[in-house]
């Protein structure tokens, strides 16, 4: 039995050595995966930041586009305005001329009443 116990002990030492070696390999692999995970987390943070920046830039471009579109629309309306505003301009000119004539006649009336 002593021989059998010694053989069993020897087998147990071999199994224990293999298990210890396997544990060391697994620990090294685990550490490598942790480092890889940290690297991926850093890349994710960078990509997320760039994505946020791209979304902000896209929103700014959209706002600028609509501002430019509004200016174009206003310019188009303004270019149509002179033909539509011509009667208004003529009426304003006539009103100004009428006011000037009225002021002239008032000043003539005042001059003639002071002369008398």
TAQUIFEN-V163609 format. One line per field, one symbol per residue. ss: DSSP state (H for helix, E for strand, - for the rest). phi: phi as a letter, one per 30 degrees, with the letter a starting at -180 (. if undefined). burial: # if it has 16 or more other ideal C-beta (glycine too) atoms within 10 Angstrom, else .. A space follows every 50 residues. Layout:
ss=???
phi=???
burial=???
This chain:
ss=-HHHHHHHHHHHHHHHHHHHHHHHHHHHHHHHHHHHHHHHHHHHHHHHHH HHHHHHHHHHHHHHHHHHHHHHHHHHHHHHHHHHHHHHHHHHHHHHHHHH HHHHHHHHHHHHHHH-
phi=.ddddddddddddddddddddddddddddddddddddddddddddddddd ddddddddddddddeddddddddddddddddeddcedddddddddddddd dddddddddddddddd
burial=.................................................. .................................................. ................
